[in-house]
Amino acid sequence: INRPAGAEIGPALGAARLALLSLGLPRDSVLAAPMPAQSFNPDRARSMPLLQRLARYREAYAPLRALS
């Protein structure tokens, strides 16, 4: 997962980019991806127990899908 610099103002920038596109500005310049400020990689040792819990949860609640 990459987190760009200024991520806290991302929603406002998204709205501004949509406005610029509506004015006809070139997509390539308006929609240029920002450079990542931080990168996060999953820790397999920590994620494996969580994946096992998720599998148990899905197995336990699968019968309830028929009720909805």
C-alpha positions in Angstrom: 0.0 0.0 0.0 1.4 3.4 -1.0 0.4 6.5 0.9 1.0 9.7 -1.1 2.3 12.9 0.5 -0.7 15.1 1.5 -3.1 12.2 1.7 -5.1 14.1 4.3 -6.3 16.5 1.7 -7.0 13.8 -0.9 -10.8 14.2 -1.0 -10.5 17.9 -1.7 -7.9 17.3 -4.4 -10.2 14.7 -5.9 -13.0 17.2 -6.1 -10.7 19.8 -7.6 -9.5 17.3 -10.2 -13.1 16.5 -11.2 -13.7 20.2 -11.7 -10.6 20.6 -13.8 -11.7 17.7 -16.0 -15.1 19.2 -16.4 -13.4 22.4 -17.8 -11.7 20.2 -20.4 -8.1 20.2 -19.1 -6.0 17.2 -20.4 -6.6 14.0 -18.4 -2.9 13.2 -18.4 -2.0 16.4 -16.5 -5.0 16.4 -14.2 -4.9 12.7 -13.2 -1.1 12.3 -12.7 -0.5 10.0 -9.8 1.2 11.6 -6.8 4.5 10.2 -5.6 4.2 7.9 -2.6 5.5 9.3 0.7 5.2 6.0 2.6 4.9 2.4 1.5 3.5 -0.4 3.7 4.0 -4.1 3.1 2.1 -6.9 4.8 3.8 -8.9 7.5 3.1 -12.5 6.7 3.7 -13.7 10.2 1.0 -11.3 11.6 -1.5 -11.8 8.8 -1.7 -15.6 8.8 -3.6 -15.8 12.1 -6.0 -13.1 10.9 -6.6 -15.0 7.6 -7.4 -18.2 9.6 -9.9 -16.2 11.7 -11.5 -14.8 8.6 -11.9 -18.3 7.2 -13.6 -19.5 10.4 -15.9 -16.5 10.3 -16.9 -17.1 6.7 -17.5 -20.7 7.4 -19.6 -20.0 10.5 -21.8 -17.3 8.7 -22.1 -19.1 5.3 -25.4 -20.8 6.3 -27.0 -17.4 7.1 -26.7 -16.3 3.5 -29.6 -18.5 2.6 -31.8 -16.5 5.0 -31.3 -13.2 3.3 
